[in-house]
Amino acid sequence: MGSKAELVARETVIVDRRYTKASPMRKNAYLFIKRVFDMIVAIIMLVVTLPITLPVALFIFLTDRGPVFYKQERTGRYGKTFKILKLRSCVRNNEELAQDSYTWIGKIIRKTSIDELPQLINILRGEMSLIGPRPWITDYYKNMNSFERRRYDVLPGITGLAQASGRNDISIFDKIQHDIEYVDHCSIKLDLKILWKTFVSVLVHEGVEGGKGIIEDEIEALQNEQYKSRGVKIVNIFD
């Protein structure tokens, strides 16, 4: 359990003056441009990455004759659930194991984030966006308070502000803080910044999305009543 100072740090929501809340008209224009951009990029990426996806899919199948794709229920916008798509990186009976066990090809595609490519299909379905808070398993949503659930006010993304800020090298509370910052200040400029930072983090293999151990720890932290009953302070980092 953290100290009082650590708890206060987790209660803090940082406001950056560079990104201000847009008017309804500007927000609608932004959402339209973003959706068109998502569709165009998703279609192009699906075609361009076929020379990578097809051989990887073959290796996944040949490794243990298991399914190529992994489907899991995740929480999307406004708490609505959907099936996320990934290239399978774990062994066939992974659900029966206490900790994740990865195949040799699975370790490679996780480090390079190639396993996330099928989520381009989720984008075409309108379930996800290129940029937005990561879609977590439903246990997260069930254990969040109303403020924390604000991260679900936008479409989830393949990458987001939290991923660009450290992925699993930061705490669950920092992730939520970054996600809510994005919800309040999303813009084309911020989206482009996140894309660039994500590209850099993938190149250096920073904080790959966590497995069962990390997920269990984060959900346990959310279940802790000390965190659920905390207040929220607004601090300006430029003061």
Backbone torsions as a table, in degrees:
resi	resn	phi	psi	omega
1	MET	NA	134.4	-175.7
2	GLY	-77.2	166.0	177.6
3	SER	-73.8	171.5	179.6
4	LYS	-61.9	-37.1	179.7
5	ALA	-63.9	-38.9	179.7
6	GLU	-67.2	-38.1	179.2
7	LEU	-65.6	-39.6	178.5
8	VAL	-63.6	-39.4	179.3
9	ALA	-61.9	-37.0	-179.5
10	ARG	-74.0	-20.1	-179.3
11	GLU	-82.1	-11.1	-170.7
12	THR	-83.8	133.6	172.6
13	VAL	-112.3	118.6	-176.5
14	ILE	-86.4	133.2	178.2
15	VAL	-109.6	123.8	-179.2
16	ASP	-104.7	122.3	-176.3
17	ARG	-67.1	-15.7	-178.8
18	ARG	-68.2	-24.4	-178.2
19	TYR	-121.7	110.1	-177.0
20	THR	-109.5	155.5	179.9
21	LYS	-64.1	132.8	-176.9
22	ALA	-86.8	158.7	174.1
23	SER	-69.1	159.6	179.4
24	PRO	-53.4	-40.1	-179.3
25	MET	-65.6	-44.3	179.1
26	ARG	-67.0	-36.4	179.6
27	LYS	-65.7	-43.1	178.7
28	ASN	-63.7	-39.6	177.8
29	ALA	-64.5	-41.2	178.7
30	TYR	-63.1	-45.2	-178.7
31	LEU	-64.0	-37.2	178.5
32	PHE	-66.1	-48.6	179.4
33	ILE	-61.2	-40.6	-179.2
34	LYS	-64.9	-41.6	-179.5
35	ARG	-64.9	-43.4	178.4
36	VAL	-62.8	-44.2	178.5
37	PHE	-60.8	-44.3	178.5
38	ASP	-57.5	-46.9	-176.9
39	MET	-64.6	-46.1	-178.3
40	ILE	-63.8	-48.6	-178.3
41	VAL	-64.7	-41.6	-179.2
42	ALA	-61.1	-44.8	179.5
43	ILE	-63.9	-46.2	-179.8
44	ILE	-62.7	-44.7	-177.7
45	MET	-66.2	-37.2	177.9
46	LEU	-60.9	-39.9	179.6
47	VAL	-73.3	-47.4	-175.7
48	VAL	-64.5	-35.7	-176.1
49	THR	-88.9	1.6	178.5
50	LEU	-56.4	-41.3	178.2
51	PRO	-62.4	-18.8	176.0
52	ILE	-93.6	-47.2	-174.8
53	THR	-63.0	-42.8	-176.2
54	LEU	-65.1	-48.1	176.5
55	PRO	-63.5	-38.7	178.6
56	VAL	-63.2	-43.7	178.5
57	ALA	-59.6	-39.7	178.4
58	LEU	-64.7	-43.6	178.9
59	PHE	-62.9	-40.0	179.1
60	ILE	-60.8	-45.1	-179.2
61	PHE	-67.0	-44.1	-176.9
62	LEU	-69.6	-24.2	-178.2
63	THR	-62.6	-46.0	-179.4
64	ASP	-145.9	17.5	178.5
65	ARG	57.2	26.8	179.2
66	GLY	-96.1	178.1	179.2
67	PRO	-63.1	147.1	-179.2
68	VAL	-77.2	-40.2	-176.6
69	PHE	-99.4	150.2	175.8
70	TYR	-116.2	126.3	179.2
71	LYS	-116.2	136.5	179.8
72	GLN	-147.0	143.6	178.9
73	GLU	-73.8	127.3	178.3
74	ARG	-128.5	162.0	178.5
75	THR	-93.6	126.7	-179.4
76	GLY	-107.0	-152.6	-176.4
77	ARG	-61.5	135.7	179.7
78	TYR	59.1	24.0	176.4
79	GLY	83.4	3.8	178.8
80	LYS	-75.6	134.2	-177.6
81	THR	-89.9	155.0	176.6
82	PHE	-153.7	168.7	179.5
83	LYS	-94.8	114.6	177.6
84	ILE	-83.3	146.6	-179.5
85	LEU	-110.1	135.7	175.1
86	LYS	-143.6	157.5	168.0
87	LEU	-76.6	131.3	-174.4
88	ARG	-66.1	127.1	179.9
89	SER	-111.3	-15.4	-177.5
90	CYS	-100.0	167.4	177.4
91	VAL	-66.8	163.4	-174.2
92	ARG	-59.6	-38.7	-176.0
93	ASN	-97.9	28.3	-174.6
94	ASN	-59.9	-33.7	-178.6
95	GLU	-61.6	-22.7	-178.2
96	GLU	-88.2	-8.6	-175.4
97	LEU	-95.3	152.9	179.4
98	ALA	-71.5	-35.6	179.1
99	GLN	-125.4	154.9	-179.7
100	ASP	-64.9	138.2	176.1
101	SER	-123.0	117.1	-173.5
102	TYR	-99.4	146.1	173.3
103	THR	-77.9	169.0	-178.7
104	TRP	-63.3	-39.6	178.1
105	ILE	-73.7	-30.3	178.6
106	GLY	-63.0	-39.1	178.9
107	LYS	-63.3	-37.7	-179.0
108	ILE	-69.5	-48.1	-176.0
109	ILE	-70.7	-24.6	175.2
110	ARG	-73.1	-42.7	-179.6
111	LYS	-63.8	-34.5	-177.9
112	THR	-96.1	-2.0	-178.6
113	SER	64.6	17.3	176.2
114	ILE	-64.6	-27.6	-179.9
115	ASP	-63.5	-16.1	-178.7
116	GLU	-85.5	-11.6	-173.8
117	LEU	-55.2	-38.9	178.8
118	PRO	-60.5	-15.5	178.3
119	GLN	-68.7	-10.5	171.9
120	LEU	-61.9	-30.5	175.9
121	ILE	-68.6	-39.5	175.5
122	ASN	-60.1	-34.3	178.2
123	ILE	-66.5	-45.5	179.7
124	LEU	-63.0	-29.5	178.0
125	ARG	-77.3	-10.3	-178.8
126	GLY	84.4	12.5	-178.9
127	GLU	-90.2	-21.3	-177.4
128	MET	-141.4	171.8	175.0
129	SER	-128.9	168.3	174.1
130	LEU	-65.0	-41.9	-176.8
131	ILE	-118.0	131.2	178.3
132	GLY	164.2	171.2	176.7
133	PRO	-58.7	141.4	180.0
134	ARG	-62.6	140.0	176.9
135	PRO	-78.2	111.3	-177.9
136	TRP	-92.2	165.8	176.4
137	ILE	-63.3	159.3	-170.6
138	THR	-64.2	-21.8	-179.8
139	ASP	-62.8	-29.2	177.7
140	TYR	-63.7	-51.8	-177.5
141	TYR	-59.0	-40.5	-178.7
142	LYS	-62.8	-26.9	-175.3
143	ASN	-107.0	16.2	178.2
144	MET	-102.2	150.4	173.1
145	ASN	-84.3	177.1	-174.1
146	SER	-62.9	-35.4	179.4
147	PHE	-67.0	-45.7	-178.7
148	GLU	-64.3	-30.5	-179.4
149	ARG	-71.6	-7.0	176.5
150	ARG	-63.0	-19.2	177.5
151	ARG	-64.6	-15.7	-179.8
152	TYR	-94.5	13.1	-180.0
153	ASP	-80.6	-4.9	176.0
154	VAL	-129.3	166.5	176.4
155	LEU	-63.2	139.5	175.6
156	PRO	-68.2	159.3	-175.9
157	GLY	-127.5	165.8	173.6
158	ILE	-67.6	-34.5	173.1
159	THR	-141.1	161.1	-178.3
160	GLY	-152.5	-173.7	-177.9
161	LEU	-62.7	-36.9	179.2
162	ALA	-65.5	-41.9	-179.9
163	GLN	-66.1	-39.3	179.8
164	ALA	-72.0	-13.9	-177.8
165	SER	-104.6	11.3	177.0
166	GLY	138.7	-8.2	-179.5
167	ARG	50.9	-117.3	-177.9
168	ASN	-91.9	14.1	174.0
169	ASP	-87.2	-1.5	178.4
170	ILE	-120.2	162.0	-175.9
171	SER	-74.6	165.6	178.4
172	ILE	-60.6	-34.2	-178.8
173	PHE	-73.2	-34.6	175.2
174	ASP	-68.3	-38.3	177.9
175	LYS	-60.6	-47.8	-179.7
176	ILE	-63.0	-39.9	179.2
177	GLN	-60.4	-46.6	178.7
178	HIS	-63.9	-39.4	-179.7
179	ASP	-63.7	-41.7	179.7
180	ILE	-69.9	-34.6	173.2
181	GLU	-57.8	-43.1	-179.5
182	TYR	-64.7	-43.8	179.5
183	VAL	-56.9	-42.0	-175.7
184	ASP	-78.8	-24.0	-171.1
185	HIS	-131.3	21.4	-177.1
186	CYS	-62.5	141.2	-179.7
187	SER	-161.5	166.5	178.4
188	ILE	-61.8	-40.7	179.4
189	LYS	-60.9	-44.5	179.9
190	LEU	-68.0	-38.5	178.1
191	ASP	-60.1	-44.7	179.6
192	LEU	-64.8	-37.3	177.9
193	LYS	-64.6	-41.8	179.8
194	ILE	-65.1	-41.9	178.8
195	LEU	-59.0	-43.4	-179.7
196	TRP	-66.6	-45.5	-179.2
197	LYS	-65.5	-34.6	177.4
198	THR	-66.9	-41.6	178.4
199	PHE	-58.4	-43.0	179.5
200	VAL	-66.6	-43.3	-178.1
201	SER	-65.9	-34.0	177.5
202	VAL	-68.3	-38.4	180.0
203	LEU	-61.7	-37.0	-178.4
204	VAL	-98.9	7.9	176.4
205	HIS	56.7	46.5	179.0
206	GLU	-79.9	134.6	167.6
207	GLY	40.6	63.2	177.4
208	VAL	-58.7	144.8	-177.4
209	GLU	-48.9	134.5	-169.6
210	GLY	-71.0	156.9	176.7
211	GLY	-94.8	-158.6	-174.5
212	LYS	-59.0	-41.1	-177.0
213	GLY	-60.8	-48.1	179.7
214	ILE	-65.4	-42.9	-179.5
215	ILE	-60.6	-44.8	179.7
216	GLU	-62.3	-40.8	179.6
217	ASP	-65.0	-41.2	-178.1
218	GLU	-68.6	-41.6	178.7
219	ILE	-66.1	-38.0	177.4
220	GLU	-62.2	-39.8	178.4
221	ALA	-63.8	-40.7	179.2
222	LEU	-66.4	-31.3	-179.6
223	GLN	-73.6	-19.3	-178.0
224	ASN	-66.4	121.7	-175.4
225	GLU	-63.3	-24.0	178.8
226	GLN	-62.2	-36.6	-179.6
227	TYR	-78.7	-39.2	-176.6
228	LYS	-67.5	-25.4	-177.8
229	SER	-96.6	5.7	-175.7
230	ARG	-74.8	157.8	174.8
231	GLY	-88.6	-178.4	179.5
232	VAL	-128.8	126.7	179.4
233	LYS	-108.2	142.3	178.6
234	ILE	-104.9	123.0	-177.7
235	VAL	-127.3	136.4	177.6
236	ASN	-97.7	122.5	-173.8
237	ILE	-73.5	-9.4	179.7
238	PHE	-98.0	-0.8	178.0
239	ASP	-77.1	NA	NA
